[in-house]
Amino acid sequence: MAGDEELDGRIRAVLADEDGFSEKRMFGGVCYMIDGNMCVGSWKGSLIVRLSRAHHERTLAEPHTRPFDVTGRVMTGWALVEAPGFVSDEDLTDWVYRAVDYVRSLLPK
């Protein structure tokens, strides 16, 4: 999708200098990884973010978020952020680094 290509470029620009950064196609989009752990991704114009499972409900209470359920099952600790939630580069960077901070707390794969 055209929207995903633009979003992918924006995500790459944010993560380009991160140690351990890589990317892989999955879920019909692109998944961006840090040290082998899934971190953020793009899917049908939305941003996928990985955050603490303990804060799942709090994350879903934020504007423009909904459960990540593209496989038919809600994945706790993951959220979809719809496009209005990351219009500005500042908002996108905030979401991406919230996910990076969480993923950096995990053991590298």
C-alpha positions in Angstrom: 0.0 0.0 0.0 1.2 3.5 -0.8 0.5 4.7 2.8 2.6 1.9 4.2 5.6 2.9 1.9 5.5 6.4 3.3 5.1 5.2 6.8 7.9 2.6 6.3 10.2 5.5 5.2 9.3 7.5 8.2 10.0 4.6 10.6 13.3 3.8 8.9 14.3 7.4 9.3 13.6 7.2 13.1 15.4 3.9 13.6 18.3 4.2 11.1 20.9 4.9 13.7 19.7 2.4 16.3 22.1 -0.4 17.2 20.7 -3.8 16.4 18.1 -2.4 13.9 16.8 -4.8 11.2 13.6 -5.3 9.3 11.5 -8.2 8.0 8.3 -8.6 6.0 5.5 -10.2 8.0 1.7 -9.8 8.7 1.4 -8.3 5.2 3.6 -5.3 6.2 7.1 -4.7 7.5 8.3 -5.4 11.0 11.2 -3.4 12.4 13.3 -5.2 15.0 15.9 -4.2 17.6 18.4 -7.0 18.5 16.1 -9.6 16.9 13.0 -8.6 18.9 10.0 -7.3 17.1 9.5 -3.6 18.0 7.2 -1.7 15.6 5.7 -2.3 12.2 3.4 -1.0 9.5 0.1 -2.6 8.5 -2.5 -1.1 6.2 -1.5 2.5 7.0 -1.4 1.8 10.8 1.6 1.7 13.1 2.0 -1.5 15.1 3.8 -0.9 18.4 5.1 -3.4 21.0 4.7 -2.2 24.6 4.6 -3.6 28.0 1.9 -6.3 28.5 1.3 -4.8 32.0 0.2 -1.5 30.4 -1.9 -3.0 27.6 -5.2 -1.5 28.7 -3.7 1.9 29.4 -2.2 1.9 25.9 -5.5 1.0 24.4 -7.2 3.9 26.2 -5.0 6.4 24.3 -6.4 8.2 21.3 -6.2 6.5 17.9 -5.3 3.1 19.3 -6.9 -0.3 19.0 -6.0 -3.9 19.7 -3.5 -5.6 17.4 -5.6 -8.5 16.1 -4.7 -8.9 12.5 -4.3 -12.6 13.0 -7.8 -12.9 14.4 -6.6 -13.0 18.0 -5.7 -9.9 20.2 -2.0 -9.9 21.1 -1.6 -8.4 24.6 1.3 -6.0 24.7 0.8 -4.9 21.1 -1.4 -2.1 19.7 -2.3 -0.6 16.4 -2.0 3.2 16.2 -4.2 4.6 13.5 -2.8 7.3 11.1 -4.2 10.3 13.0 -2.1 9.2 16.0 1.2 9.7 14.2 0.6 12.5 11.7 3.5 14.6 13.0 7.0 13.3 13.1 7.1 14.1 16.8 4.1 11.8 17.5 5.6 9.0 15.3 9.0 9.3 17.0 7.3 9.2 20.4 5.4 5.9 19.6 8.5 4.3 18.0 10.8 5.2 21.0 8.2 4.0 23.5 8.4 0.6 21.7 12.2 0.8 21.4 12.5 1.5 25.2 10.3 -1.6 26.0 12.1 -3.9 23.5 15.5 -2.8 24.9 14.4 -4.2 28.3 14.1 -7.7 26.6 17.0 -10.1 26.1 18.5 -9.9 22.6 17.7 -12.8 20.3 
